Amino acid sequence: MVSSIIGETGEFKVDRQNIGYTDNPKPFTNHTIHVKKGDLVFLYTDGYMEQFGVVKTRKYTKKRLNKSILSRKHLPMTEI
């Protein structure tokens, strides 16, 4: 998960475990996010980074996704 707040990004360490069936289930970690009026919080899964872009051999990557989110932070939510 990444939060975009005034041009900065922060990331929570995630639990590496499938949401569906697993042989050795462990409890997920709960996180508290403190937000103020005007803050934007974006939640996403690693599935976005696993997608292929225009070039079919290149994955989208977390770096590209973060850059894309930050480049749109000034837009109204209806345009993001």
C-alpha positions in Angstrom: 0.0 0.0 0.0 1.2 3.5 -0.8 -0.1 6.7 0.5 0.5 9.9 -1.5 0.6 12.9 0.9 1.8 16.3 -0.4 4.1 14.7 -2.9 5.6 12.1 -0.6 5.0 8.4 -0.6 5.0 6.1 2.3 4.7 2.3 2.2 3.6 -0.2 4.8 5.4 -3.6 5.0 2.9 -6.2 3.8 2.3 -9.8 4.9 3.5 -12.1 2.2 0.6 -14.5 2.1 -2.2 -15.4 -0.3 -5.6 -14.2 0.6 -7.2 -17.4 -0.6 -6.2 -21.0 0.5 -2.8 -21.6 2.0 -1.3 -24.6 3.8 0.1 -22.6 6.6 -2.2 -19.5 7.3 -0.9 -16.8 9.5 -2.8 -13.7 10.8 -2.6 -10.6 8.8 -1.0 -7.4 10.3 -3.4 -4.5 11.0 -2.1 -1.0 10.2 -3.5 2.4 11.3 -3.3 5.3 8.9 -3.5 8.8 10.2 -4.9 11.1 7.5 -5.7 14.8 7.5 -8.2 16.7 5.3 -6.8 16.9 1.8 -4.6 13.8 2.1 -4.9 11.1 -0.6 -4.6 7.4 0.2 -4.2 4.9 -2.6 -4.6 1.2 -1.9 -3.5 -1.4 -4.4 -2.2 -5.0 -4.7 0.9 -6.3 -6.2 -1.3 -7.4 -9.1 -0.9 -3.9 -10.7 2.9 -4.3 -10.9 2.5 -7.8 -12.4 0.6 -6.4 -15.4 2.4 -5.9 -18.7 2.4 -2.5 -20.3 2.6 -1.5 -24.0 5.8 -3.5 -24.4 4.6 -7.0 -23.6 8.0 -8.1 -22.1 8.1 -5.3 -19.4 6.1 -5.3 -16.2 4.6 -2.1 -15.0 6.7 -2.1 -11.7 6.1 -0.4 -8.4 8.3 2.5 -9.4 6.2 3.3 -12.5 2.9 2.9 -10.5 4.1 5.3 -7.8 5.3 7.8 -10.4 1.9 7.6 -12.2 0.0 8.2 -8.9 2.2 11.2 -8.0 1.9 12.8 -11.4 -1.9 12.9 -10.9 -2.1 14.0 -7.3 -3.2 17.5 -8.2 -6.2 16.3 -10.2 -9.7 15.9 -8.8 -10.5 12.3 -7.8 -13.0 12.1 -10.7 -10.1 12.5 -13.2 -7.6 10.3 -11.5 
